[in-house]
Amino acid sequence: MAGSGSNMKNIWIIANWKSNKTIAEALDWVSKVGPAIPKRDGLKVVICPTFSCISEVKKAVTVGNFPLMVGVQDLSPFGVGAYTGEEPAKLLEDYVNLAILGHSERRQNFGETDEMVAKKAEQALANSTIPLICVQNEETPVPEDCKLVAYEPVWAIGTGNPDTPQNAADVAKKLKQKYGGELQVLYGGSVTSQNVKSFVSQENIDGVLVGNASLDAEEFIKIVKGCEE
Ligand code: PEP
């Protein structure tokens, strides 16, 4: 089992639903996945739904007492105030534990820059929300005080063509050398129940960020179980 005994390490499994699922679909997923997740300290399973589903998902997780955390896929770089259309960390902190920041789809489609990612990370940190910074490689800057990173090569996202576990582990190791040993590094890009174990069994990889394969409840349960084998 990953993370047993004295070598216990955290395993993060983060579901990025992107712009998918109605509230009814989201609640159906939670009702299937919630009871199937083992309760164990180092296993950190996070659902990142759309903003419109967050309060209902949070309620379902709380009522079911499921070992699931809730996250967002983005955050405002500003605080509360006159910022039309933005979702500030301050107003989300009662619902979420984590924020995915700097995802390549935001960088490509919404012009997100490293500077904007740093401002969003500051907002997250000031409002009890863990920033998960997405990087292309060890050259992408990780803002100060951020301790959770996802290495996501853009060519591996949604393509069915994952990086090799060895290369992902090399990048993770370089990131840890650069930012310090307490940095936790996840891999993301075409992770499935078939390949998840090959990534999380690498010494320097602390979990996975999962897009497409997280949408299906049965497949996601298999991904979690695959990490626990
Ligand atoms: C992602 O978008 O973060 C991702 C990893 O997507 P997929 O798993 O679909 O490649």
Residues whose N, C-alpha, C, O or C-beta is under 5 A from the ligand:
A	BS01	PEP	N16 A156 I157 G158 T159 G188 G189 S190 V191 L209 V210 G211 N212 A213
